[in-house]
């Protein structure tokens, strides 16, 4: 019995991942102003073909967050409400300022697709991995890399559980992310989505 307990203890110690170490100064929430804008291009994650181009233009900043003509974010740049075909509640929890290398925080949100009457609850964790140099069409930036892993369990149909990973490179100089990589896998099915979004142009006040 004692030997069995020791084996279990050793296995638990071996599987426990060490907590990330906090380092460097914290990056404060950006002071976003009306009139600032960012243009992104979206690429297919496999062929790298350009799929679309979109602009985020700030028309209002208030207690409810950052507003563009057709979308809204919290003051921390977390998507909330209607974004494309999705309705996100309470927000997608991508950022938690001040950002600091080694920080980790929980992520939990609902996504509703009103057109299809579908709804999924995502939960997981974000980890601030550290600083990297990244080059996109808008230029080269020293950016803080954040990896977000979430899962949407389908208890009645486990084979359709959704696993998603979002990786962002946030640049304080730009007040927003300069690159976003997204991948999504529906377990047990051939559905495997991957796309990349890159900053093409921006204007700050």
Rosetta blueprint (number, residue, H / E / L):
1 X L
2 X H
3 X H
4 X H
5 X H
6 X H
7 X H
8 X H
9 X H
10 X H
11 X H
12 X H
13 X H
14 X H
15 X H
16 X L
17 X L
18 X L
19 X L
20 X L
21 X L
22 X L
23 X E
24 X E
25 X E
26 X E
27 X E
28 X L
29 X L
30 X L
31 X L
32 X L
33 X L
34 X L
35 X L
36 X L
37 X E
38 X E
39 X E
40 X E
41 X E
42 X E
43 X E
44 X E
45 X L
46 X L
47 X L
48 X L
49 X L
50 X E
51 X E
52 X E
53 X E
54 X E
55 X E
56 X E
57 X E
58 X L
59 X L
60 X E
61 X E
62 X E
63 X L
64 X L
65 X E
66 X E
67 X E
68 X E
69 X L
70 X L
71 X E
72 X E
73 X E
74 X L
75 X L
76 X L
77 X L
78 X L
79 X E
80 X E
81 X E
82 X E
83 X E
84 X L
85 X L
86 X E
87 X E
88 X E
89 X E
90 X L
91 X L
92 X L
93 X L
94 X L
95 X L
96 X L
97 X L
98 X L
99 X E
100 X E
101 X E
102 X L
103 X L
104 X E
105 X E
106 X E
107 X E
108 X E
109 X E
110 X E
111 X E
112 X E
113 X E
114 X L
115 X L
116 X L
117 X L
118 X E
119 X E
120 X E
121 X E
122 X E
123 X E
124 X E
125 X E
126 X E
127 X E
128 X E
129 X E
130 X E
131 X E
132 X E
133 X E
134 X E
135 X E
136 X E
137 X L
138 X L
139 X E
140 X E
141 X E
142 X E
143 X E
144 X E
145 X E
146 X E
147 X E
148 X E
149 X E
150 X E
151 X E
152 X E
153 X L
154 X L
155 X L
156 X L
157 X L
158 X H
159 X H
160 X H
161 X L
162 X E
163 X E
164 X E
165 X E
166 X E
167 X E
168 X E
169 X E
170 X E
171 X E
172 X L
173 X L
174 X L
175 X L
176 X E
177 X E
178 X E
179 X E
180 X E
181 X E
182 X E
183 X E
184 X E
185 X E
186 X E
187 X L
188 X L
189 X L
190 X L
191 X L
192 X E
193 X E
194 X E
195 X E
196 X E
197 X E
198 X E
199 X E
200 X E
201 X E
202 X E
203 X E
204 X L
205 X L
